[in-house]
Amino acid sequence: MIITVASGKGGTGKTTVAVSLALSITADRQDSAGNKSDNPANPLFLDCDVEAPNAALFLRPTIQERREVGQWIPEVDPDKCTYCGRCAEVCQYHAIAVVGEKVLVFPELCHGCGSCTLNCPMGAIHEVLDVMGTIERGWAGPVEFAQGTMNVGK
């Protein structure tokens, strides 16, 4: 079963309802002595409000895994580049331009497809990770927990 609490105006109680549902599901799976039922599935709580996740304030999970996530952005090695313009020709999003002997990369337009890197005849383009946020996973008692947090300005 999948239960989703989504959308709505801020401050209306979406997180409170979602946390309460997750905790009530685990409570229903125990008898009066606290023994777990035979149901092996633990609820998974995903806080997908990456701009302001706050379910962790209520669940207080123990975070066991944290990793940075982002998008690959081209970076040009001027010592290898011949300014042929092939990278700009193949970019579907106009995120790279060659002006004279200068390559301009517009990270905000880039979709990270890697076409410029693959098509550079000189191998002058490599990609660097533009970190946009983090994903965390862990447990809050019997509730598996995950959340994403976006870096400010991304």
Secondary structure, 3 states (H helix, E strand, C coil): CCCCCCCCCCCCCHHHHHHHHHHHHHHHCECCCCCECCCCCCCEEEECCCCCCCHHHHHCCEEEEEEEEEEEEEEECCCCCCCCCHHHHHCCCCCEEEECCEEEECCCCCCCCCHHHHHCCCCCEEEEEEEEEEEEEEEECCEEEEEEEECCCC
